[in-house]
């Protein structure tokens, strides 16, 4: 069993005109692609009027053996997802985003939402990636069931050298006057 495995995916980023007067463009990640060809940064793959699609690949989706519960809950939803984590760049390049990472852990994605310069998009996981993730989860041994620890009984002190024990199971000692 491997402790950590990675699959390489491509991220598709779409730019379309905004209907708002405060922003010019709406950026979204409509999909991630398994077995995408390697690109050097963003590469334009489609154009339809003012809507443009870019591809950036490869990016690693890494699964760790300690996050099994999060991955299980992701698969059990019925529609397993990948979260694409992008952050805004100040380079003036088109598109102004860089892929920070990919995750199958919803808790990690939620933590990334707190950053003001980030774009977190939930997209459907490709079928090949779902199968790969399921094989990884099946190879991990079942975690032992939680067993509540029981307290051990207190050991009674013996009277040694004529001294009264500090702890008396019958209550207070006669020296205390009780």
C-alpha positions as CSV (number, residue, x, y, z in Angstrom):
1,X,0.0,0.0,0.0
2,X,1.3,3.4,-1.0
3,X,0.9,6.2,1.5
4,X,0.4,8.9,-1.2
5,X,-0.5,8.6,-4.9
6,X,-0.9,11.3,-7.6
7,X,-2.7,11.5,-10.9
8,X,-2.0,14.2,-13.5
9,X,-5.0,16.2,-14.7
10,X,-5.5,19.2,-17.0
11,X,-7.5,22.2,-15.9
12,X,-9.9,24.0,-18.3
13,X,-10.5,27.7,-17.6
14,X,-13.3,29.6,-19.3
15,X,-13.6,33.3,-19.8
16,X,-16.9,34.8,-20.9
17,X,-18.3,38.3,-20.9
18,X,-20.0,39.4,-17.7
19,X,-23.5,40.8,-17.5
20,X,-22.4,43.1,-14.6
21,X,-21.2,46.6,-15.2
22,X,-18.5,46.3,-12.5
23,X,-16.5,43.5,-14.1
24,X,-15.6,42.8,-17.7
25,X,-15.2,39.0,-17.5
26,X,-16.4,36.0,-15.6
27,X,-13.8,33.2,-15.0
28,X,-14.9,29.7,-14.3
29,X,-13.4,26.1,-14.4
30,X,-16.0,24.0,-16.3
31,X,-14.0,20.8,-16.2
32,X,-10.8,18.9,-15.5
33,X,-9.4,16.5,-18.0
34,X,-7.7,13.2,-17.4
35,X,-4.7,12.4,-19.6
36,X,-4.4,16.0,-20.9
37,X,-1.4,16.9,-23.1
38,X,1.3,18.9,-21.3
39,X,1.2,22.7,-21.9
40,X,3.5,25.4,-20.9
41,X,1.1,27.6,-18.9
42,X,-2.3,28.3,-20.3
43,X,-3.0,27.3,-23.9
44,X,-6.1,28.5,-25.8
45,X,-8.1,25.5,-26.9
46,X,-11.4,26.9,-28.0
47,X,-13.0,30.3,-29.0
48,X,-16.7,31.0,-29.6
49,X,-17.2,34.7,-30.0
50,X,-16.0,36.4,-26.8
51,X,-16.0,33.1,-24.8
52,X,-12.5,31.6,-24.7
53,X,-11.4,28.3,-23.2
54,X,-7.8,27.7,-21.9
55,X,-6.1,24.5,-20.9
56,X,-3.2,24.1,-18.4
57,X,-1.7,20.7,-17.7
58,X,-0.3,18.7,-16.0
59,X,-1.4,19.3,-12.4
60,X,-1.2,16.7,-9.7
61,X,-4.2,15.5,-7.8
62,X,-2.6,13.9,-4.8
63,X,-4.4,11.5,-2.4
64,X,-2.9,10.8,1.1
65,X,-3.7,7.7,3.1
66,X,-4.7,9.8,6.2
67,X,-7.5,11.6,4.4
68,X,-9.5,8.5,3.5
69,X,-12.7,9.6,5.3
70,X,-12.8,12.8,3.2
71,X,-12.3,10.9,-0.1
72,X,-14.9,8.3,1.0
73,X,-17.5,11.1,1.6
74,X,-16.6,12.6,-1.7
75,X,-17.3,9.4,-3.6
76,X,-20.4,8.6,-1.5
77,X,-22.1,11.8,-2.7
78,X,-22.8,10.0,-6.0
79,X,-21.1,12.7,-8.0
80,X,-17.4,12.7,-7.0
81,X,-15.8,16.0,-7.5
82,X,-12.4,17.7,-7.9
83,X,-11.8,21.2,-6.6
84,X,-9.6,23.3,-8.7
85,X,-7.8,25.9,-6.7
86,X,-6.6,28.9,-8.6
87,X,-5.0,32.1,-7.5
88,X,-4.9,35.5,-9.2
89,X,-1.5,36.7,-10.6
90,X,-0.3,40.2,-11.0
91,X,1.8,39.5,-14.1
92,X,-0.7,41.0,-16.6
93,X,-0.8,37.7,-18.5
94,X,-3.9,36.3,-20.1
95,X,-5.5,34.6,-18.3
96,X,-4.6,36.2,-15.0
97,X,-4.8,33.0,-13.0
98,X,-2.4,30.2,-12.0
99,X,-3.4,26.8,-10.8
100,X,-2.4,26.5,-7.2
101,X,-3.5,22.9,-6.9
102,X,-6.2,20.2,-7.2
103,X,-7.9,18.4,-4.4
104,X,-10.5,15.7,-3.8
105,X,-10.8,16.8,-0.1
106,X,-13.8,19.1,0.4
107,X,-12.3,20.4,3.7
108,X,-9.1,21.5,2.0
109,X,-11.1,23.3,-0.7
110,X,-13.2,25.1,2.0
111,X,-10.1,26.4,3.7
112,X,-8.9,27.8,0.4
113,X,-12.2,29.8,0.0
114,X,-11.0,32.3,2.7
115,X,-8.4,33.7,0.5
116,X,-9.6,36.9,-1.2
117,X,-7.4,36.4,-4.4
118,X,-8.5,32.9,-5.1
119,X,-11.0,31.0,-7.3
120,X,-12.2,27.7,-6.1
121,X,-14.3,25.7,-8.5
122,X,-16.0,22.4,-7.9
123,X,-16.1,20.2,-11.1
124,X,-17.1,16.6,-11.8
125,X,-14.3,14.2,-11.5
126,X,-13.5,12.3,-14.7
127,X,-14.6,8.6,-14.7
128,X,-11.0,7.4,-15.1
129,X,-10.0,9.4,-12.0
130,X,-12.9,8.1,-10.0
131,X,-11.8,4.5,-10.8
132,X,-8.2,5.4,-9.8
133,X,-9.3,6.9,-6.5
134,X,-11.6,3.9,-5.8
135,X,-8.6,1.5,-6.3
136,X,-6.5,3.6,-3.9
137,X,-9.2,3.6,-1.3
138,X,-9.8,-0.2,-1.7
139,X,-6.0,-0.8,-1.1
140,X,-6.0,1.0,2.2
141,X,-6.6,-1.4,5.2
142,X,-9.7,-0.7,7.2
143,X,-9.0,1.6,10.2
144,X,-9.5,-0.2,13.5
145,X,-12.8,0.6,15.2
146,X,-12.8,3.2,17.9
147,X,-12.5,1.6,21.3
148,X,-13.1,3.8,24.4
149,X,-10.3,3.5,26.9
150,X,-11.3,2.2,30.3
151,X,-10.0,3.6,33.5
152,X,-7.8,1.4,35.6
153,X,-8.7,0.9,39.2
154,X,-6.8,2.9,41.8
155,X,-4.2,0.8,43.6
156,X,-4.7,0.8,47.4
157,X,-1.7,2.0,49.3
158,X,-0.3,-0.3,51.9
159,X,0.6,1.0,55.3
160,X,4.4,0.9,55.5
161,X,6.7,2.0,58.3
162,X,3.8,3.0,60.6
163,X,2.5,5.8,58.3
164,X,-1.1,6.1,57.4
165,X,-1.9,5.8,53.7
166,X,-2.5,9.1,51.9
167,X,-5.6,7.6,50.1
168,X,-8.0,5.6,52.3
169,X,-10.7,3.8,50.4
170,X,-13.0,4.1,53.4
171,X,-13.1,7.9,53.4
172,X,-11.0,10.3,55.5
173,X,-8.5,9.1,57.9
174,X,-8.8,9.5,61.7
175,X,-6.0,12.1,61.8
176,X,-8.2,14.6,60.0
177,X,-10.7,14.5,62.9
178,X,-13.6,13.4,60.7
